[in-house]
Amino acid sequence: METSQEQPPLPPDRILYYQQQAQELLTRHGREFDRFVTGHERLVQAGDELLRTRQATGYNVALTEQDYPVDSSEALIFYNNYIGRPRHFGLLLAGMEQEGVISPDRVRFGAKASKTIYGGWALAEGDELLDSIKREDEDSPTQLSLTVETVVIFSPQDADHAALIVEKLSTLTDARKPGAIEGSWEIPDILATAILKRALEKSGLVEVTANILTEEEARLVTARQRTGFQNPWKAVAVEMNEELATFLTYSDVAP
């Protein structure tokens, strides 16, 4: 799969440029959910309570607003994949740069940890751990997937540029499609801020609600198809890959 992305060959120094930034995040945060969220156990408890009471199918913890600013008033696009795959990000971004889709000044990196109801997919060894939780009205525990992810944050120049970025991400990071970048998921994790709704209406993204709970600089983020939580939560509209959005009501969680 990698070969098709290197025709013409990608400049090794550009691959390394982006790969090193992703590697720095891996070195700093590691791959373990518990290590990442150390010091923010109250946010984890709040997220676990949402899972236990069937109010969410998963949640994210970011250490700063800048790591995952889904509530930004700016036009931003987010792409997420396991933090343990720096090479994936190097190949992806170097290829997009070579095609003229992105420039370094409009790309930055963040990180987040995620806990999600496990849907039975093939586990990513080393990048994904299983845990469990006893949900309301269940006789046996429900399995959970625990991960840490790198977040690539794109700042598009205009509506056409935003649509082009999402188009490329949807093609290059979908493991089901020919020529996908090594390490891609079967359902790419792509989001965008609400201001891009009209620009991306034909790009396979749909509007959902992101609920954000802040503790000092850290934040807990959980997405719902429609439901906005009340104070102290902040509820904002975001655009999400449509296939990913269908999972938000998985396992008896209401919209």
C-alpha positions in Angstrom: 0.0 0.0 0.0 2.8 2.3 0.8 4.3 2.1 -2.7 1.3 3.7 -4.4 1.6 6.7 -2.2 5.3 7.1 -3.1 4.8 7.6 -6.9 6.5 9.9 -7.5 8.7 9.1 -4.5 8.0 11.2 -1.4 11.0 13.3 -0.2 12.4 11.4 2.8 13.1 14.6 4.6 9.4 15.7 4.3 8.2 12.3 5.6 10.7 12.7 8.5 9.6 16.2 9.2 6.0 15.2 10.0 7.0 11.8 11.4 9.3 13.4 14.0 6.5 15.6 15.3 4.2 12.6 15.7 7.1 10.7 17.4 7.6 13.5 19.9 4.0 13.1 21.0 4.4 9.3 21.3 7.6 9.8 23.4 5.9 12.4 25.6 2.6 10.6 26.2 3.1 6.9 25.5 0.3 4.6 24.4 -1.4 3.9 27.7 -4.7 5.5 28.5 -4.0 5.5 32.3 -0.7 7.2 31.9 -2.1 9.9 29.7 -4.9 10.8 32.0 -2.9 10.8 35.2 -3.9 13.8 37.3 -7.3 14.1 35.6 -9.1 11.2 37.3 -12.2 13.3 37.9 -12.7 13.7 34.2 -12.3 10.0 33.7 -14.8 9.3 36.5 -17.3 11.7 34.8 -16.7 9.9 31.4 -17.1 6.5 33.0 -20.4 7.6 34.6 -21.7 8.5 31.1 -20.8 5.0 29.9 -22.2 3.3 32.9 -25.6 5.2 32.6 -25.8 4.7 28.8 -25.4 8.4 28.1 -22.5 7.9 25.8 -20.7 5.3 23.7 -17.3 6.8 24.4 -15.3 9.9 25.4 -12.0 11.7 24.9 -9.7 13.4 27.3 -7.4 16.1 26.0 -4.8 17.8 28.3 -5.3 21.3 26.8 -7.8 23.1 24.7 -5.2 23.4 22.0 -4.9 19.7 21.7 -8.5 19.2 20.6 -10.3 22.5 20.0 -13.5 21.1 18.5 -15.4 24.1 19.9 -13.2 26.6 18.1 -14.8 29.4 16.1 -12.1 29.0 13.5 -12.3 26.7 10.5 -10.5 23.5 11.6 -10.4 19.9 10.4 -9.3 17.1 12.7 -7.8 13.7 11.8 -7.1 11.1 14.5 -5.2 7.8 14.6 -3.2 5.8 17.1 -0.3 7.7 18.7 1.9 4.7 18.1 1.9 5.2 14.3 4.2 8.1 13.6 5.2 6.7 10.2 1.5 6.8 9.2 1.4 10.5 9.8 4.7 11.1 8.1 3.5 9.4 4.9 0.1 10.9 5.0 1.2 14.5 5.5 4.2 14.4 3.2 2.0 13.0 0.5 -0.6 15.7 1.0 2.1 18.3 0.9 3.6 17.0 -2.3 0.2 17.2 -4.0 -0.2 20.8 -2.9 -3.1 20.0 -0.6 -1.4 21.3 2.6 1.5 23.5 3.7 3.4 23.1 7.0 2.1 26.4 8.4 -1.5 25.2 8.2 -0.9 21.9 10.0 -0.3 21.3 13.7 -0.5 18.3 16.1 -2.3 17.5 19.3 -3.1 14.4 21.4 -6.0 12.8 23.2 -6.9 9.6 25.0 -10.2 7.7 24.3 -12.3 5.2 26.0 -15.0 3.6 23.8 -17.5 0.7 23.9 -15.7 -2.1 22.1 -17.5 -3.2 19.0 -15.7 -6.4 18.3 -13.3 -5.1 15.6 -9.8 -6.5 15.3 -7.7 -5.1 18.1 -4.6 -3.1 17.3 -1.9 -4.8 19.2 0.1 -2.3 21.2 -2.1 0.6 20.4 -5.3 -0.6 22.0 -6.1 -2.2 25.4 -9.4 -3.7 26.6 -11.1 -2.8 29.9 -14.7 -3.3 31.1 -17.5 -1.5 32.9 -20.8 -2.6 34.4 -23.5 -0.7 32.8 -27.0 -0.1 34.2 -29.4 -3.1 33.9 -26.6 -5.4 32.6 -25.8 -8.7 34.1 -22.3 -8.9 32.7 -19.6 -6.2 32.1 -19.3 -4.4 28.7 -15.9 -4.4 27.1 -14.2 -1.0 26.5 -11.4 0.0 24.1 -8.7 2.3 25.6 -6.4 4.2 23.3 -4.2 7.3 22.9 -4.3 9.1 19.6 -2.4 11.7 17.7 -4.6 14.5 16.5 -3.7 16.4 13.2 -5.3 19.8 13.1 -5.7 21.4 9.6 -6.4 25.1 9.1 -8.0 25.3 5.6 -7.7 28.6 3.6 -11.3 28.6 2.4 -14.3 26.4 1.7 -12.9 24.7 -1.4 -9.6 24.0 0.4 -11.6 22.4 3.4 -13.5 20.2 1.0 -10.2 19.1 -0.7 -8.5 18.2 2.6 -11.5 16.1 3.7 -11.6 14.4 0.3 -8.0 13.5 0.5 -8.3 12.3 4.1 -11.3 10.2 3.2 -9.4 8.5 0.4 -5.9 8.1 1.9 -6.9 7.0 5.4 -9.7 4.5 4.6 -8.2 1.1 4.8 -10.9 -0.3 2.6 -9.8 1.7 -0.4 -6.9 1.0 -2.7 -3.8 3.0 -2.0 -4.7 3.7 1.6 -1.8 4.8 3.8 -0.3 2.0 5.9 -1.9 2.1 9.4 -5.2 3.5 8.3 -8.5 2.6 10.0 -11.5 1.0 8.2 -13.5 4.0 9.2 -11.4 7.2 9.2 -11.8 9.4 12.3 -12.4 12.9 10.7 -14.1 15.9 12.3 -14.5 19.6 11.6 -15.7 22.7 13.4 -19.2 23.9 12.9 -18.2 26.9 10.8 -17.3 24.4 8.0 -20.8 22.8 7.8 -21.8 24.3 4.5 -18.4 23.9 3.0 -18.4 20.1 3.8 -22.1 19.3 3.2 -21.1 17.1 0.2 -18.0 15.6 1.9 -19.6 12.8 3.9 -19.7 14.6 7.3 -22.8 15.2 9.3 -23.6 17.5 12.3 -23.4 16.0 15.8 -23.1 17.5 19.2 -19.9 17.6 21.1 -20.3 18.0 24.9 -17.2 19.4 26.7 -16.4 19.4 30.4 -13.4 21.4 31.4 -11.1 20.9 34.4 -8.4 23.6 34.6 -6.7 23.2 31.2 -7.9 19.6 30.5 -11.2 18.7 28.9 -13.5 15.7 28.6 -15.3 15.5 25.2 -18.1 13.2 24.4 -20.2 13.3 21.2 -23.9 12.7 20.8 -26.0 12.7 17.7 -28.3 15.4 19.1 -28.2 15.6 22.9 -26.5 18.6 24.5 -25.7 18.3 28.2 -26.5 21.1 30.7 -24.1 23.3 32.7 -21.3 22.8 33.6 -21.0 21.1 30.2 -20.6 23.1 27.0 -22.5 21.8 24.0 -21.4 22.7 20.5 -22.2 21.5 17.0 -19.3 19.7 15.1 -19.1 17.9 11.8 -18.2 14.2 12.0 -17.6 11.4 9.4 -21.1 10.0 8.8 -20.0 6.3 9.4 -18.4 7.3 12.7 -21.5 9.2 13.8 -23.7 6.0 13.5 -21.7 4.5 16.4 -22.9 7.3 18.7 -26.1 5.4 19.4 -24.5 2.0 19.6 -25.7 -0.4 22.4 -28.9 1.3 23.5 -27.5 4.9 23.9 -30.2 7.4 22.9 -29.4 10.1 20.3 
